[in-house]
Amino acid sequence: MIVYSDSNVLDSEWLPIIDLGEYYLCHSFKEYVASTDPVKIAFTTHRLHCDHDINCTAYHGFEDKINKLSEVSKLVFTFESELHNFHWRIWDQCHHENVYWVVAGVVNDRDDMNKNIIYWGDWFKTTSNLYKQLPHRVEQIKSYNVKPKMFDALLGSPKPHRDFVYNCVQSNNLQDQFIIPYGGQWNDNEFYAKDYFVWEPGVEVIGNQQPGTAGPVTYDGVYTGLSRVIPLAVFNSTAYSIVAETDHDNTLSFWSEKTAKPFIARRLFVAFTGYKFLHNLRNLGFKTFNSIIDESYDLIIDDNLRYAAAFDQVKWLCTQPQQEIFEKLKPIAEHNFELIMSRDWTAYSAEKIRSVINSTVN
């Protein structure tokens, strides 16, 4: 068996845990394509950690690379730590039965895609790994204590679903019940959130701060991305969270650190994202909050109607005694905390990759 990899991360993190048995590892695209080995499996990345192929001239662009690998391989696995609707344009140009997409989300109502999608919980892994190293920070979160405010809505950069939340808070006169910093158009030359980002004590910027909240920092001496740091002071001042994810597209669910942090902090959240966001989380084994609030909003396809129904639950929670909600929440929140912290998210995906390989090669 010959195995092609274009990334040091694939070499060190993925291939050992997938456990392919004996194989020859090849980093040269040309050598791999020319090989006559009867069993050829390729592992590649779309845009992250692509170390070995950076100067390769044997293909033109990512789509051409995948198409050529598909022609000569039994299987191709390509890894991407995010999921956005622009991926459809890529996939439509290089969709093949033997190409599998290992991505940090799932696709809605596309059986033709889903059978070749393997979920990779990269953001769940990296965020939970930070707090496995900092258990004292988790202990500082007062998950079930009554708080002075009802909701945090750390919305980030402006997007339509976040505009909706911000405007609803204002129009319903709920400002006193929220911590809701918002604004700051993206600027590639500076940290766009400098005027409103809530900095957590213990965070130290590494070098010059990168634009955006994904810049590298240390937190209590642990290297991480800024966005993975739980805002302890904010969470200890608010009872619940608004999750307004990176995407609000109805064709997909992409879960980032924005979803991971409430799970780790044992919090109830209301989601302003795409259709089936909560449905797809339950398919991963998480529990959502449909025994406490009406989560039927999750299955409303129209964006504005879905957001309006979700905000109805926000308004209802603002009228309820927090302690009564926390008593109902605790078994759900504890389940979610244990799942996100104990599951090996790389092994979870690697097992599915290994299953595909075994069913195809053996």
C-alpha positions as CSV (number, residue, x, y, z in Angstrom):
1,M,0.0,0.0,0.0
2,I,1.2,3.5,-0.8
3,V,-0.2,6.4,1.1
4,Y,0.1,10.0,0.0
5,S,0.0,12.9,2.5
6,D,0.6,16.6,1.9
7,S,0.7,17.7,5.5
8,N,2.9,17.2,8.6
9,V,-0.3,17.3,10.7
10,L,-1.8,14.4,8.7
11,D,1.5,12.5,9.1
12,S,1.8,13.0,12.9
13,E,-1.8,13.3,14.1
14,W,-4.1,11.4,11.8
15,L,-2.2,8.5,10.1
16,P,-1.0,6.9,13.4
17,I,-4.5,6.8,14.9
18,I,-6.1,5.6,11.7
19,D,-3.7,2.6,11.9
20,L,-3.4,1.5,8.3
21,G,-0.9,-1.3,9.0
22,E,2.1,-1.4,6.8
23,Y,2.4,1.2,4.0
24,Y,4.9,3.4,2.2
25,L,4.4,7.0,3.0
26,C,4.8,9.3,0.0
27,H,5.0,13.1,0.1
28,S,5.6,13.6,-3.6
29,F,2.5,14.1,-5.7
30,K,4.4,13.1,-8.9
31,E,5.8,10.0,-7.3
32,Y,2.4,9.0,-5.9
33,V,0.6,9.5,-9.2
34,A,3.2,7.5,-11.1
35,S,3.2,4.6,-8.6
36,T,1.8,1.2,-9.8
37,D,1.0,0.0,-6.3
38,P,-2.5,-1.7,-6.5
39,V,-3.6,0.0,-3.2
40,K,-3.2,3.8,-3.2
41,I,-4.8,6.0,-0.6
42,A,-4.4,9.8,-0.5
43,F,-4.8,12.2,2.4
44,T,-4.8,15.9,1.7
45,T,-5.9,19.2,3.1
46,H,-7.8,22.1,1.4
47,R,-6.0,25.0,3.0
48,L,-4.6,24.2,6.4
49,H,-1.2,22.8,7.2
50,C,-0.3,22.0,3.6
51,D,3.4,21.6,4.1
52,H,4.8,19.1,1.6
53,D,3.0,20.3,-1.6
54,I,3.5,24.0,-1.3
55,N,5.7,24.3,-4.4
56,C,4.2,21.5,-6.4
57,T,3.6,22.3,-10.1
58,A,2.0,18.9,-11.0
59,Y,-1.5,20.2,-10.6
60,H,-3.4,23.6,-10.9
61,G,-5.4,24.4,-7.9
62,F,-7.1,22.3,-5.3
63,E,-9.9,21.0,-7.5
64,D,-7.5,19.7,-10.1
65,K,-5.5,18.0,-7.4
66,I,-8.5,16.2,-6.0
67,N,-9.6,15.1,-9.5
68,K,-6.2,13.7,-10.3
69,L,-5.9,11.9,-7.0
70,S,-9.3,10.4,-7.5
71,E,-8.3,9.0,-10.8
72,V,-5.3,7.1,-9.4
73,S,-6.5,6.2,-5.9
74,K,-8.8,3.8,-4.3
75,L,-9.7,6.4,-1.8
76,V,-9.1,10.1,-1.2
77,F,-9.7,11.8,2.2
78,T,-9.4,15.6,2.3
79,F,-9.5,17.5,5.6
80,E,-10.9,21.0,6.3
81,S,-11.4,22.3,9.9
82,E,-14.3,24.5,8.8
83,L,-17.4,24.2,6.7
84,H,-19.0,27.0,4.6
85,N,-21.3,27.2,1.7
86,F,-18.4,28.0,-0.7
87,H,-17.3,24.4,-0.3
88,W,-20.2,23.4,-2.5
89,R,-18.5,25.1,-5.4
90,I,-15.4,23.1,-4.7
91,W,-17.2,19.8,-4.2
92,D,-19.3,20.2,-7.3
93,Q,-16.1,20.4,-9.3
94,C,-14.5,17.3,-7.8
95,H,-17.3,15.1,-6.5
96,H,-16.4,11.4,-6.9
97,E,-17.5,8.3,-5.2
98,N,-14.0,7.6,-3.8
99,V,-13.5,11.1,-2.4
100,Y,-14.4,11.7,1.3
101,W,-14.6,15.1,2.9
102,V,-13.5,15.2,6.6
103,V,-15.0,18.5,7.8
104,A,-16.1,20.3,11.0
105,G,-19.8,20.1,10.3
106,V,-22.6,18.4,8.4
107,V,-24.7,19.2,5.3
108,N,-28.5,19.4,5.5
109,D,-30.8,17.4,3.1
110,R,-28.0,16.4,0.7
111,D,-27.8,12.6,0.7
112,D,-25.4,12.7,-2.3
113,M,-22.9,14.7,-0.2
114,N,-23.6,13.3,3.3
115,K,-22.6,9.7,2.4
116,N,-19.1,11.0,1.6
117,I,-18.8,13.4,4.6
118,I,-17.1,12.4,7.8
119,Y,-17.5,14.8,10.8
120,W,-14.4,16.2,12.4
121,G,-14.9,18.0,15.7
122,D,-11.8,20.1,15.5
123,W,-13.2,23.1,17.3
124,F,-14.6,20.9,20.0
125,K,-11.2,19.2,20.4
126,T,-9.1,22.3,20.5
127,T,-11.4,24.2,22.9
128,S,-11.9,21.3,25.3
129,N,-8.2,20.5,25.2
130,L,-7.5,24.0,26.5
131,Y,-9.7,23.4,29.6
132,K,-8.4,19.9,30.2
133,Q,-5.1,21.7,30.8
134,L,-6.7,24.4,33.0
135,P,-9.2,22.6,35.2
136,H,-9.0,25.4,37.8
137,R,-10.6,27.7,35.2
138,V,-13.5,25.4,34.7
139,E,-14.0,25.3,38.5
140,Q,-14.3,29.1,38.5
141,I,-17.4,28.9,36.4
142,K,-20.5,29.3,38.6
143,S,-22.8,27.4,36.3
144,Y,-25.8,27.0,38.5
145,N,-25.6,30.2,40.6
146,V,-28.3,32.9,40.1
147,K,-26.8,35.7,38.0
148,P,-27.5,39.5,37.9
149,K,-28.3,39.4,34.1
150,M,-30.0,36.9,31.9
151,F,-28.0,36.5,28.7
152,D,-24.7,37.1,27.1
153,A,-24.7,37.8,23.4
154,L,-21.0,38.0,22.3
155,L,-21.9,38.5,18.7
156,G,-18.6,39.3,17.1
157,S,-18.4,40.9,13.6
158,P,-21.6,42.1,12.0
159,K,-23.7,39.5,10.1
160,P,-27.5,39.3,9.4
161,H,-28.3,36.8,12.1
162,R,-26.4,38.8,14.7
163,D,-28.0,42.1,13.6
164,F,-31.3,40.4,14.2
165,V,-30.4,39.5,17.8
166,Y,-29.0,43.0,18.5
167,N,-32.0,44.7,17.1
168,C,-34.4,42.5,19.0
169,V,-32.7,43.2,22.3
170,Q,-33.0,46.9,21.6
171,S,-36.6,46.8,20.4
172,N,-37.7,44.7,23.4
173,N,-35.9,46.9,25.9
174,L,-33.9,44.0,27.2
175,Q,-30.5,45.9,27.3
176,D,-30.4,45.7,31.1
177,Q,-30.7,41.9,30.9
178,F,-27.9,41.4,28.4
179,I,-24.2,41.7,28.0
180,I,-24.1,42.4,24.3
181,P,-21.0,44.0,22.8
182,Y,-21.3,44.3,19.1
183,G,-19.7,46.0,16.2
184,G,-16.4,46.4,14.4
185,Q,-16.2,45.8,10.7
186,W,-13.4,43.3,9.7
187,N,-10.1,44.9,8.9
188,D,-7.2,42.8,7.7
189,N,-4.7,45.3,9.1
190,E,-5.9,45.5,12.7
191,F,-7.8,43.6,15.4
192,Y,-11.3,44.3,14.3
193,A,-12.8,43.8,17.8
194,K,-10.5,46.1,19.6
195,D,-13.2,48.5,20.7
196,Y,-15.6,46.0,22.2
197,F,-14.0,42.6,22.7
198,V,-14.2,41.4,26.3
199,W,-10.7,40.4,27.4
200,E,-10.2,37.7,30.0
201,P,-7.5,38.1,32.6
202,G,-4.6,35.7,32.1
203,V,-4.6,36.2,28.3
204,E,-1.3,37.3,26.8
205,V,-1.0,38.2,23.1
206,I,1.9,36.5,21.2
207,G,3.8,39.0,19.2
208,N,1.7,41.4,17.2
209,Q,-2.0,40.6,17.5
210,Q,-3.4,39.0,14.4
211,P,-6.5,40.5,12.9
212,G,-9.6,38.7,14.2
213,T,-10.3,36.8,17.4
214,A,-8.5,33.6,16.2
215,G,-5.1,35.2,16.8
216,P,-2.5,33.2,18.9
217,V,-2.3,33.9,22.6
218,T,-1.3,32.2,25.8
219,Y,-3.9,31.7,28.5
220,D,-2.4,30.9,31.9
221,G,0.7,30.0,30.0
222,V,-1.1,27.6,27.6
223,Y,-0.9,28.3,23.8
224,T,-4.3,28.7,22.2
225,G,-6.4,30.8,19.9
226,L,-8.0,33.9,21.5
227,S,-11.5,32.8,20.5
228,R,-11.3,29.6,22.5
229,V,-10.9,31.4,25.9
230,I,-14.2,31.3,27.9
231,P,-15.2,34.8,29.2
232,L,-15.4,33.8,32.8
233,A,-16.5,37.2,34.1
234,V,-19.3,37.4,31.5
235,F,-20.5,33.9,32.0
236,N,-20.5,34.4,35.8
237,S,-22.7,37.5,35.3
238,T,-25.2,36.0,33.0
239,A,-27.5,32.9,33.2
240,Y,-27.7,31.8,29.5
241,S,-26.0,32.4,26.2
242,I,-26.9,33.4,22.7
243,V,-25.0,31.3,20.1
244,A,-24.8,33.2,16.8
245,E,-22.4,30.9,15.0
246,T,-20.0,31.7,12.2
247,D,-22.5,30.6,9.6
248,H,-26.3,31.0,9.4
249,D,-26.6,29.1,6.2
250,N,-29.5,26.6,6.0
251,T,-27.6,24.1,3.9
252,L,-25.1,23.2,6.7
253,S,-24.3,23.1,10.4
254,F,-20.7,24.2,11.4
255,W,-19.9,24.1,15.0
256,S,-17.0,26.3,16.2
257,E,-15.7,27.3,19.6
258,K,-18.9,29.5,19.9
259,T,-20.8,26.3,20.6
260,A,-18.1,24.5,22.5
261,K,-17.7,27.1,25.2
262,P,-21.3,27.0,26.5
263,F,-21.0,23.2,26.6
264,I,-17.9,23.4,28.6
265,A,-19.4,26.0,30.9
266,R,-22.6,23.9,31.4
267,R,-24.9,26.6,30.0
268,L,-28.2,26.7,28.2
269,F,-28.1,28.5,24.9
270,V,-30.5,29.7,22.3
271,A,-29.1,29.3,18.8
272,F,-29.4,31.9,16.0
273,T,-27.9,29.9,13.2
274,G,-29.0,27.8,10.3
275,Y,-31.9,25.3,10.1
276,K,-31.4,21.9,11.9
277,F,-28.4,23.2,14.0
278,L,-29.8,21.6,17.1
279,H,-31.1,18.5,15.3
280,N,-27.6,17.8,14.0
281,L,-26.0,18.4,17.4
282,R,-28.3,15.8,18.9
283,N,-27.1,13.3,16.2
284,L,-23.6,13.8,17.6
285,G,-24.9,12.7,21.0
286,F,-25.4,16.1,22.7
287,K,-28.6,17.0,24.5
288,T,-30.3,20.3,23.7
289,F,-32.9,22.1,25.8
290,N,-36.2,21.0,24.4
291,S,-37.4,19.9,27.8
292,I,-37.0,23.5,29.1
293,I,-37.8,25.7,26.1
294,D,-39.6,25.3,22.8
295,E,-36.9,24.4,20.3
296,S,-39.2,23.9,17.3
297,Y,-37.6,27.0,15.9
298,D,-34.7,24.8,14.9
299,L,-36.8,23.2,12.1
300,I,-38.1,26.5,10.6
301,I,-36.5,27.0,7.2
302,D,-37.3,30.7,6.8
303,D,-34.5,32.7,8.5
304,N,-36.5,35.6,9.9
305,L,-39.3,33.3,11.2
306,R,-36.7,31.0,12.8
307,Y,-34.9,33.8,14.5
308,A,-38.2,35.3,15.7
309,A,-39.3,32.0,17.2
310,A,-35.9,31.6,18.8
311,F,-36.1,35.1,20.3
312,D,-39.5,34.3,21.7
313,Q,-37.7,31.7,23.9
314,V,-35.2,34.4,24.9
315,K,-38.0,36.6,26.1
316,W,-39.7,33.8,27.9
317,L,-36.5,32.8,29.7
318,C,-36.1,36.4,30.8
319,T,-39.4,36.1,32.8
320,Q,-38.5,32.8,34.5
321,P,-36.8,32.3,37.9
322,Q,-33.2,31.3,37.1
323,Q,-33.0,28.7,39.8
324,E,-36.0,26.7,38.5
325,I,-34.4,26.7,35.0
326,F,-31.0,25.6,36.4
327,E,-32.6,22.6,38.2
328,K,-34.0,21.4,34.9
329,L,-30.8,22.2,33.1
330,K,-28.3,20.5,35.3
331,P,-28.7,16.8,34.0
332,I,-28.6,18.1,30.4
333,A,-25.6,20.4,31.0
334,E,-23.6,17.7,32.8
335,H,-24.2,15.3,30.0
336,N,-22.9,17.8,27.4
337,F,-19.9,18.7,29.5
338,E,-18.9,15.1,29.9
339,L,-19.4,14.4,26.2
340,I,-17.3,17.3,24.9
341,M,-14.6,16.8,27.4
342,S,-14.3,13.0,27.3
343,R,-14.7,12.2,23.6
344,D,-11.5,11.9,21.6
345,W,-12.7,14.0,18.6
346,T,-9.8,12.9,16.4
347,A,-10.4,9.2,17.2
348,Y,-14.1,9.7,16.6
349,S,-13.4,10.7,13.0
350,A,-10.5,8.3,12.5
351,E,-12.7,5.4,13.4
352,K,-15.1,6.3,10.6
353,I,-12.2,6.8,8.1
354,R,-10.8,3.4,9.1
355,S,-14.2,1.8,8.6
356,V,-14.4,3.3,5.0
357,I,-10.9,2.0,4.3
358,N,-11.6,-1.5,5.6
359,S,-14.8,-1.8,3.7
360,T,-13.1,-0.7,0.5
361,V,-9.7,-2.2,0.6
362,N,-10.1,-5.4,2.6
